[in-house]
């Protein structure tokens, strides 16, 4: 009898040990399943957060430029433009050089014009000819693609360094020159015949606007900016009103400068604070307000010249630092 009880006790102990072993295995398996599920949830959550992160309107790509007064260097650059291939052109009053660079800053061409003193605007036509305005001479000077001076347009333009002269050339070779003091646009044929003089005006009778600058879009339309009333007005190449943007009505209210650039679908204007970029669609819808202070700095400064490249880049000419900043346009 005692032997039978001992066998029963041993069997019971063996069963308990097996039960505990199975229980531990079950608990361990449950922990592994929970850990895997938690890791999967964490990865899914991180993935969802990454997918939800909004794309910024502009992405800073980098900068280029070397300080100096020689070929391919920047001394006191005043204006910037890009051609249909994305090559970049600068006029430099300090060295009296006009430069051509590749899209990422490789020097391609530099030539001097000793009479260049107050360049304000630069444009390139579809054949590669270069147009530069100079308020000190009241001229638009045309250079052939290799830098040879070809001729100047002078007719009726005001000679005054306080004046603003802007030039745009469309794909058909039509030349538009805006004289801010005369408040007049002079339109020339590709053969340089003056065919029209017109004054840009709002679509409201007798409303007076004080345009400070003009820029041309690749589609041949023209944008004018009025910093005093914080408005941008859009015209076709023949002077017909298209639309108007009142920047003071779009929160946050913008204080516009005279630094303006355009693509076929967007217009870009620097704020008067010299650091904020405002963007609208060509139809007048607000697109973005971008703080460029991380690259330009927080200190007060004049608004920098800008240009829109067909490579979907915005180019910012930082004259005090003799450099060009590149931003990818993400819209």
PyMOL commands that set and color helices and strands:
alter all, ss='L'
color gray80, all
select helices_A, chain A and resi 2-52+247-249+293-296+319-321
alter helices_A, ss='H'
color red, helices_A
select strands_A, chain A and resi 58-64+77-82+88-92+97-101+107-112+119-124+130-134+139-143+149-153+165-169+175-179+184-188+194-198+213-216+222-226+231-235+241-246+256-262+266-271+276-281+286-291+305-309+313-318+323-329
alter strands_A, ss='S'
color yellow, strands_A
deselect
rebuild
show_as cartoon
